[in-house]
Amino acid sequence: MARRTKGKALDGEHEPTGEGYERIDLYDAKSIARISGHYGDILKQIGEDPKREGLQKTPERVAKALQYLTHGYDLDPAAILKGALFKENYSQMVLVKDIEVYSLCEHHMLPFFGKAHVAYIPNGCITGLSKIPRVVDAFARRLQVQERLTDQIRDCIQDTLKPMGVAVVLECAHLCMQMRGIQKQNSVTTTSAFTGIFLNDPRTREEFIKLIGARLH
């Protein structure tokens, strides 16, 4: 996946995939150099030798990984939705569930990950189905807290599509709880956010909750 960075010179890495195409990752070379320098200092501070064989390229690898994991800052989620808007009279629930979520907790910069379930009820306008997961990724690939991430997904879809209602549920495991701190390995955090008919009509909300728990495939 290419990193899209506005107004910056990018360097690319080319990697054959064996699947008939070549993967190209793009990075901002100046940012990578600056971030790499900081990580070299961090390795020294924790008692490591950044010059030893296994760590010589680690600062650069970490810098590139961090740039990729936060590439959501370069994306416009509303523009993603607007890129595939269609007039349609369909007025029943559209649900995209089990969307994989990978993000970084802004408090410790450790990963949290899980599933997002997103539904909306159109009001004369629909968007391409792939755009919903792209919106989730655009917000998730930033430093986040799960509560804000849930609201941002909801608000973007509501403000852009103007549907009769939006429902979002996130279920995530947080490594800041599992690897450090309280160290509860099986804890999962669930957050939800609703607008419109999902907020005001219990039957519609119950249908959404039932559908995200059902295994229909």
N, C-alpha and C positions, 0 to 999 in steps of 0.2 A: 504493500500500500504506500502510495506516495504521500509525503508530508507536504501540505499546501501552505506555503508561507508567503505572505504578501510583501512585495518590495524587498526581498532579501535574495542574495546570491546563494544558490543551493549546490551542494555536492551530492553525487549519486553513487549508490552501491548497486551493482548489477549481480543478480544471483539467479542462475538457471534453476528452474523448479522441477524439471522433468515432466511437466504437464503441458508442454506445448507453448509456454510463454516464459518470459523473463521477468522476474520480480525486480522492480527498481525502487529503492528507498531513497528519499531525498532529505537532506539535512542542511540546516543553516551552519556553514562552516565556522563562522566567527563565534556563534553561540556555543557550538560544540567545543571549540578551543577554550573558551572561558570556563564553561562548566567542567571540562576535563581537568583544568588546572585546580579548581576548587576540590574536586574529588581526589586528586593526588595529595593535596594537603590533608584531607580527611583521613585517607589511608595512613598517613604518618601519625596523625593524632590518636588513632586507635591502636597504634603499636605495630603497624605493618610496614613492610619495605616495598614501596611502589615500584622499585627497580627490579624486584625479583621476577623470574620468568613468568610465573602465572599471573602476575598483576600488571605487567608492563602496559598492556592495552586495556586494562580494566577501566580506568577513568574515562577513556573515549567510549567504550562500550556502554558504560552507565549513562554518560551524557546523551548518547544516541537513544538509548532506551527511554530516558526521561523525556526527551524531546518528542518521541513517538507517543508516549503515554499521556502527554498533555497537549496533543495536537488539536484537541477540541477548541482551544482558544482561537485557532485560525478559521474555524467553521462558523457559519451563520445558520443556525437551526431553522429559522423562519424561511430563509431562502431555499433550504433543502425541501421543505414542504411545498413552497410555491413553484418549485421546479417541475411538479407533476400534479397540478390542480385540474380537476375535471368536473364539469357540471353533471350532476346525476340526481335523479329523484329518489334514490334509495334512502330510506329513513329508519332502518333498523340498525342494531348494534354492529359495529365493525371492531373486532377484537384481534389483536396480535399479541399472543402470549408466549411465555418462555423465551423472551429476548435475553440473550446473554449480556450481562453487565460486568464490566471491569473498570474500576476506578481507583483513585488514590485518596485516602483519608487526609484531609488538610491538616489535621492535628499532629500526626506522626509520619505522614507520607508513606504509610504502609497500605497495601492493597485491601480493598473490599470488593466482593464479587458475588454474583448471584443471578437472579432472574427479574425481568421487568414484564409486567402485564399491562397493556395499554389498550383502551377502548374509547371509541367516540361514536356518537349518533349524528350522522350527517344532517345538514340543514340546507340541501341543495348543492353541496360541493363535497367531493371526496379527494383524497390524495393517493398516490401510488403506495401500495402496501409496503414496499421496501423502504419508503421514506420514514416510516415510524421507527424502525430500528436505527436508522441513520440519525434521527433526532436524539434518540437515547444515547447513542455513541458520542454525538457532538457535545452533549452536556457531561457525560460520564468521563470523557477523556480530558478532565481538568482536575485540579485539586478540589475535593468535594466533601460535603457531608451528605449522608443519605437523605435526610429530611429536605434539604434544599434541592437536591437532584430530583426528587419526586415532584416538588412544586414546579420546578423549571420545565420539566417535560409536560406537565399538565397545562401550564400557562402558555407555553409556546403553541401547542395544538389548539387551545381555546382561542387565543388571540389571532392566529393565522387562518384557521379553517372556519371559525365562527360556528361551530356545531351546536346542537341542542344540549350537548353535555360531553364531558371528558372524564374518564376514570383511569387512574394510574395506581398500581400496587408494585412495590419493590420488596423482594425478599433477598437479603444479603448476609453473608458471613464476613466479619471484620477481623483481619489479622492483628489489628491493634488490641483486640480482646482475646484472641486465641494464642498469639505468640508471646505477648507481654501482658503487663497489668493483671487483670483478673484471671486470665488464662483459662477461660471456659471454652472447651474445644467444640462443643456442639451447639453453641448459641447462634441463633439466627435473628436478625432484626427485620421486622416488617413495617413498612410505612405506606400510607395511602393518601391520595388526594383526589377530590372530586369537584366537578362543576355541574351546573345546570340540572338536567333531569336525574343524573346519578346522585346528586346531592339532595334533591327535593322529592324524589319518588323512590320509596324503599323497595318496591318490587323490581324496578330497573337495576338498582344497586345489588339486590339479592341475586338477580339473574347473572350479573357480571361476576359476582363472587362464586356462584355455582359453576359457571363456565370455566373460570381459571383453575378450578380444582378438578374439573372433569378430564378424563383421558379418553378422547374421542378418536384417537388415531393409534 
